[in-house]
Amino acid sequence: MHSRFEHSLGVYWLSSKAIECLQQHQRSELDIDQSDIMTVKLAGLLHDIGHGPFSHTFDGAFLHRVLPGSNWSHEQMSAKMIDYIVDEHQIDIDPTDIKRVKV
């Protein structure tokens, strides 16, 4: 077992290795630049930030009982939380890069 924090760090690390490998071996074909690398790393690190407590159990079982008919998803909440973090902490990042991270 591992925590959500450990999972996010692991996905960040694996994403970093994957994009760096692609850049090294297919740079000319894929035209991977620093913005692409940052986007993939941030997406890996933040991909589950919107999960509620107890992860998918909260998202699937609990919320549907408490809020019947709700279409809430951790993906939507992740996008909202990323926007909040960027705005609240006045992070200087290109809006296009943030949009790419949230896709």
C-alpha positions as CSV (number, residue, x, y, z in Angstrom):
1,M,0.0,0.0,0.0
2,H,1.0,3.6,-0.5
3,S,-0.5,7.0,0.2
4,R,-1.9,9.3,-2.3
5,F,1.1,11.6,-1.8
6,E,3.5,8.8,-2.6
7,H,1.4,7.8,-5.6
8,S,1.5,11.4,-6.9
9,L,5.3,11.6,-6.5
10,G,5.6,8.2,-8.2
11,V,3.5,9.4,-11.2
12,Y,5.5,12.6,-11.3
13,W,8.8,10.6,-11.4
14,L,7.5,8.2,-14.0
15,S,6.1,11.0,-16.1
16,S,9.4,12.8,-15.9
17,K,11.3,9.8,-17.0
18,A,8.9,9.0,-19.9
19,I,8.9,12.6,-21.3
20,E,12.7,12.9,-21.0
21,C,13.2,9.6,-22.8
22,L,10.8,10.6,-25.6
23,Q,12.6,13.9,-25.9
24,Q,16.0,12.2,-26.0
25,H,15.1,9.6,-28.6
26,Q,12.4,11.4,-30.7
27,R,13.2,15.0,-30.3
28,S,13.1,15.8,-34.0
29,E,9.9,13.8,-34.7
30,L,7.9,15.1,-31.7
31,D,9.4,18.5,-31.2
32,I,9.3,18.2,-27.4
33,D,10.2,21.5,-25.7
34,Q,10.6,22.6,-22.1
35,S,7.0,23.7,-22.0
36,D,5.9,20.1,-22.9
37,I,8.2,18.7,-20.2
38,M,6.9,21.0,-17.6
39,T,3.3,20.2,-18.6
40,V,3.8,16.5,-18.4
41,K,5.5,16.7,-15.0
42,L,2.9,19.0,-13.5
43,A,0.1,16.8,-14.9
44,G,1.7,13.7,-13.3
45,L,2.1,15.5,-9.9
46,L,-1.4,17.0,-9.8
47,H,-3.5,14.4,-11.6
48,D,-5.3,13.2,-8.4
49,I,-5.3,16.5,-6.4
50,G,-9.1,16.6,-6.6
51,H,-9.9,13.3,-5.0
52,G,-12.0,13.4,-1.8
53,P,-11.0,11.5,1.3
54,F,-10.7,7.7,0.7
55,S,-10.2,8.4,-3.0
56,H,-12.5,6.5,-5.3
57,T,-14.7,5.2,-2.5
58,F,-15.6,8.8,-1.7
59,D,-16.0,9.7,-5.4
60,G,-18.1,6.7,-6.4
61,A,-20.0,5.3,-3.4
62,F,-20.2,8.1,-0.8
63,L,-21.0,11.1,-3.0
64,H,-23.7,9.3,-5.0
65,R,-25.5,8.5,-1.7
66,V,-25.2,12.0,-0.3
67,L,-25.7,13.9,-3.5
68,P,-27.9,11.7,-5.7
69,G,-27.7,12.6,-9.4
70,S,-24.5,14.6,-8.9
71,N,-22.0,14.5,-11.8
72,W,-19.1,15.5,-9.5
73,S,-15.7,14.0,-10.5
74,H,-12.3,14.2,-9.1
75,E,-11.0,15.3,-12.6
76,Q,-13.3,18.4,-12.5
77,M,-12.2,19.1,-8.9
78,S,-8.6,18.7,-9.8
79,A,-8.9,21.4,-12.5
80,K,-10.7,23.8,-10.1
81,M,-8.0,23.2,-7.4
82,I,-5.2,23.9,-9.9
83,D,-6.9,27.2,-10.9
84,Y,-7.3,28.1,-7.2
85,I,-3.7,27.3,-6.3
86,V,-2.4,29.4,-9.2
87,D,-4.7,32.3,-8.4
88,E,-4.3,32.2,-4.7
89,H,-0.5,32.1,-4.8
90,Q,-0.2,34.3,-7.8
91,I,1.9,31.8,-9.6
92,D,3.4,33.2,-12.8
93,I,2.7,30.6,-15.3
94,D,1.4,30.8,-18.9
95,P,-2.4,30.2,-19.0
96,T,-1.9,28.0,-22.0
97,D,0.4,25.7,-20.0
98,I,-2.2,25.5,-17.2
99,K,-4.9,24.6,-19.7
100,R,-2.6,21.8,-21.0
101,V,-2.0,20.5,-17.5
102,K,-5.7,20.2,-16.9
103,V,-6.6,18.3,-20.1
